[in-house]
Amino acid sequence: MRRWLLFPLAVALCAAPAAPSADPKAPEGSEPLFNGKDLSGWKVFGGKTSDWGVDGGILYTAGHGGWLLTEKEYSDFTLHVEYKVPKGGNSGVALRAPRIGNVSYTGMEIQILDDPWYKDPTKYKGIRRVQLTGAVYGVVPPSKEAVKPAGQWNEMDITANGRHVTVRVNGTKVVDANLDDYKAHAREHPGILRNKGHLGLQSHTDRVEFRNVYVKPIK
């Protein structure tokens, strides 16, 4: 290659957007749930395996693929997951879920949503606060909104320790709840009474991407 071609090439490389950070190495004391290569350690429930995939270290779903649940069960833990939704995107994180029924009810779902899109009445009507990002779906609404615009990466940190559940979105605590205070919801959401089960990611609508998924059990 001629030298006069090297300079514009270098400029082009420097101007190119950085590749997404997807590091399967979990912090000390945590377990990586996604190895950055395949679906090892997970099983699809209520959907098709073909609706899930891995590309460039990113775990993604094409939509309508049910749930991707961990093979292992967890009781008390802190879970970290990074996600990206498109406009109008809808997904969720399962906690203490069984492999029966509708996971959003038989277990617990922490909602992931493109909040601005769903709050626009010209696009969607009837959204409730217990359906916004960070909510214990249908049970505990988020106290704040901390989501980034559609197409950007968000971080979610969830701690379930006994009956106490906290959710942080992009570093902001949006849920700090004692599940015993919400037992009135147990008829419709019996999963809030569970103390152990699978963790999971939801394939609801459109393409949603995940990376850097790890869990730290609380002993």
Backbone torsions as a table, in degrees:
resi	resn	phi	psi	omega
1	MET	NA	135.8	178.9
2	ARG	-70.1	148.0	-176.1
3	ARG	-62.5	-33.9	-176.0
4	TRP	-69.2	-12.3	175.9
5	LEU	-87.3	-17.3	-174.4
6	LEU	-70.4	-38.8	-175.4
7	PHE	-64.1	-51.4	177.8
8	PRO	-61.7	-31.7	178.3
9	LEU	-65.6	-42.6	179.3
10	ALA	-63.2	-41.5	179.0
11	VAL	-62.3	-42.6	-179.4
12	ALA	-63.1	-40.0	179.6
13	LEU	-66.2	-40.2	-179.7
14	CYS	-67.1	-31.4	-177.3
15	ALA	-82.6	-14.7	-178.0
16	ALA	-67.8	144.3	179.5
17	PRO	-64.8	144.7	-179.2
18	ALA	-66.5	146.5	177.6
19	ALA	-68.6	148.5	179.7
20	PRO	-61.6	144.3	179.7
21	SER	-83.6	110.4	177.7
22	ALA	-130.2	95.6	-175.8
23	ASP	-110.6	110.4	-178.2
24	PRO	-70.9	-8.1	-179.9
25	LYS	-77.8	117.7	-179.4
26	ALA	-83.5	155.2	175.5
27	PRO	-58.8	159.6	-179.1
28	GLU	-55.3	132.3	-179.9
29	GLY	91.0	-6.8	-179.8
30	SER	-108.9	160.1	178.0
31	GLU	-110.2	128.7	173.7
32	PRO	-72.0	130.2	178.3
33	LEU	-94.3	-18.5	179.0
34	PHE	-127.1	122.1	-174.7
35	ASN	-86.1	1.0	178.5
36	GLY	80.7	1.0	-175.0
37	LYS	-123.7	-40.7	-175.7
38	ASP	-156.4	-169.7	-175.4
39	LEU	-96.5	24.7	177.8
40	SER	-56.0	133.8	178.8
41	GLY	90.3	-0.4	-178.2
42	TRP	-126.0	155.6	172.3
43	LYS	-138.4	139.2	179.2
44	VAL	-79.3	137.9	177.5
45	PHE	-130.8	127.3	176.8
46	GLY	75.6	20.8	-179.9
47	GLY	-163.0	-165.9	-178.8
48	LYS	-108.2	137.4	177.2
49	THR	-60.0	-30.5	-178.8
50	SER	-66.6	-14.1	178.4
51	ASP	-86.0	2.7	177.7
52	TRP	-122.3	150.3	179.2
53	GLY	-163.0	175.0	179.1
54	VAL	-130.9	132.1	-179.3
55	ASP	-145.4	118.0	177.4
56	GLY	59.7	35.7	179.8
57	GLY	81.9	5.9	179.8
58	ILE	-108.7	132.1	173.6
59	LEU	-89.8	128.6	-176.7
60	TYR	-137.5	160.3	172.4
61	THR	-129.2	144.9	180.0
62	ALA	-86.5	-7.6	-178.8
63	GLY	105.5	148.3	176.6
64	HIS	62.7	30.2	-178.5
65	GLY	-104.7	18.0	178.1
66	GLY	71.8	-133.1	-178.7
67	TRP	-125.2	145.4	170.4
68	LEU	-105.6	108.4	-174.4
69	LEU	-109.1	144.3	177.7
70	THR	-65.7	147.3	175.1
71	GLU	-68.2	-35.1	179.6
72	LYS	-83.9	157.9	173.9
73	GLU	-107.4	150.9	-178.6
74	TYR	-133.5	147.2	179.3
75	SER	-106.0	-74.9	178.5
76	ASP	-110.6	135.1	-170.3
77	PHE	-169.4	166.7	163.7
78	THR	-117.5	127.3	-176.9
79	LEU	-115.0	133.1	175.9
80	HIS	-116.9	133.9	175.8
81	VAL	-148.2	141.3	174.3
82	GLU	-112.8	137.9	-173.7
83	TYR	-142.7	160.0	177.0
84	LYS	-141.2	126.9	179.1
85	VAL	-116.7	152.9	173.7
86	PRO	-83.1	177.8	174.7
87	LYS	-59.1	130.8	-178.4
88	GLY	77.8	9.5	-177.4
89	GLY	-69.3	152.2	-176.4
90	ASN	-147.5	127.5	179.7
91	SER	-156.8	-164.9	179.4
92	GLY	-176.1	169.4	177.6
93	VAL	-120.7	127.8	-179.2
94	ALA	-92.2	140.7	175.9
95	LEU	-125.1	137.6	173.0
96	ARG	48.7	41.8	-173.5
97	ALA	-92.0	142.4	170.8
98	PRO	-89.8	169.0	176.3
99	ARG	-94.8	53.0	177.2
100	ILE	-142.6	150.5	172.5
101	GLY	60.9	-153.7	179.3
102	ASN	-90.4	110.7	-173.5
103	VAL	-55.4	-32.2	-179.6
104	SER	-63.8	-17.4	-178.0
105	TYR	-116.2	-42.3	-179.1
106	THR	-73.7	-24.8	170.4
107	GLY	-115.5	-146.7	172.3
108	MET	-125.1	139.6	174.1
109	GLU	-114.1	129.3	168.8
110	ILE	-95.7	119.4	-169.8
111	GLN	-71.7	141.6	169.0
112	ILE	-124.2	127.7	-173.0
113	LEU	-154.3	153.3	167.0
114	ASP	-83.5	83.2	-172.1
115	ASP	-52.1	-48.6	-177.5
116	PRO	-57.7	-38.5	-179.1
117	TRP	-65.6	-45.9	-177.2
118	TYR	-72.9	-22.6	179.1
119	LYS	-84.5	-6.5	177.2
120	ASP	-84.5	109.7	-175.4
121	PRO	-63.6	-15.3	177.8
122	THR	-78.9	-14.1	180.0
123	LYS	-109.8	-34.9	-177.4
124	TYR	-151.3	136.4	-179.5
125	LYS	-116.5	141.8	172.4
126	GLY	92.6	13.5	178.3
127	ILE	-65.7	137.8	178.6
128	ARG	-110.6	157.3	-177.7
129	ARG	-62.5	-30.5	179.1
130	VAL	-75.2	5.9	176.2
131	GLN	-115.8	4.4	-178.9
132	LEU	-88.0	165.8	-176.2
133	THR	-55.7	131.7	178.6
134	GLY	94.2	-15.8	180.0
135	ALA	-65.5	146.2	161.1
136	VAL	-75.8	103.6	-164.4
137	TYR	-47.6	123.0	176.6
138	GLY	76.9	-1.2	-173.5
139	VAL	-124.7	-60.0	-175.4
140	VAL	-120.2	118.7	179.3
141	PRO	-79.5	155.1	174.3
142	PRO	-71.9	145.5	179.2
143	SER	-82.4	-20.7	-178.7
144	LYS	-141.7	166.4	173.8
145	GLU	-113.6	126.2	-174.0
146	ALA	-135.1	17.6	-176.8
147	VAL	-76.7	151.7	172.5
148	LYS	-91.4	162.3	-179.0
149	PRO	-58.7	153.2	176.5
150	ALA	-51.5	139.7	-179.6
151	GLY	93.1	-5.6	177.1
152	GLN	-109.3	153.8	179.3
153	TRP	-76.2	136.8	175.3
154	ASN	-118.5	153.3	174.9
155	GLU	-113.8	137.3	176.6
156	MET	-130.4	130.3	177.4
157	ASP	-123.6	122.0	-175.5
158	ILE	-121.2	130.3	174.4
159	THR	-119.1	126.5	173.5
160	ALA	-120.5	112.4	-177.3
161	ASN	-132.1	98.9	-173.9
162	GLY	65.0	-126.2	-179.4
163	ARG	-91.1	1.0	-175.9
164	HIS	-99.0	126.3	179.3
165	VAL	-126.9	129.5	173.2
166	THR	-124.5	147.7	178.7
167	VAL	-133.2	129.1	173.7
168	ARG	-117.6	133.8	176.2
169	VAL	-117.9	118.4	-178.2
170	ASN	52.0	40.8	175.3
171	GLY	86.1	-8.0	-179.3
172	THR	-99.0	125.7	178.4
173	LYS	-73.2	121.0	-177.7
174	VAL	-113.7	-18.2	176.0
175	VAL	-137.9	133.8	175.5
176	ASP	-145.3	91.3	-166.6
177	ALA	-130.8	144.0	167.4
178	ASN	-96.6	113.6	-175.0
179	LEU	-62.0	-22.7	177.8
180	ASP	-64.8	-22.0	178.2
181	ASP	-76.4	-6.6	-175.3
182	TYR	-121.7	24.0	-177.3
183	LYS	-62.2	-20.0	177.6
184	ALA	-62.5	-19.4	-179.6
185	HIS	-89.6	-2.8	-171.1
186	ALA	-67.1	-24.5	178.9
187	ARG	-64.3	-43.8	179.3
188	GLU	-85.8	-30.4	-178.4
189	HIS	-123.4	70.7	-177.9
190	PRO	-63.0	-18.3	-179.5
191	GLY	-62.2	-21.2	-179.6
192	ILE	-70.2	-11.9	178.8
193	LEU	-91.0	-10.5	-177.0
194	ARG	-75.0	150.6	177.4
195	ASN	-117.7	4.5	-179.5
196	LYS	-161.5	150.5	176.5
197	GLY	166.5	-168.7	-177.5
198	HIS	-84.6	152.8	168.9
199	LEU	-94.7	155.0	-177.4
200	GLY	-161.0	166.6	176.5
201	LEU	-125.3	140.5	-173.6
202	GLN	-100.6	139.3	170.4
203	SER	-108.0	99.8	-174.2
204	HIS	-108.0	-69.4	178.4
205	THR	-135.8	145.2	173.8
206	ASP	58.4	-174.7	-178.5
207	ARG	-85.2	127.6	174.0
208	VAL	-125.9	139.2	-177.2
209	GLU	-116.3	147.7	180.0
210	PHE	-134.0	151.0	174.9
211	ARG	-155.8	166.5	175.0
212	ASN	48.0	61.5	-179.1
213	VAL	-103.6	117.4	178.1
214	TYR	-149.7	158.1	-175.6
215	VAL	-129.9	143.3	174.7
216	LYS	-121.2	105.4	179.3
217	PRO	-62.6	144.7	175.0
218	ILE	-101.8	119.0	-175.9
219	LYS	-90.1	NA	NA
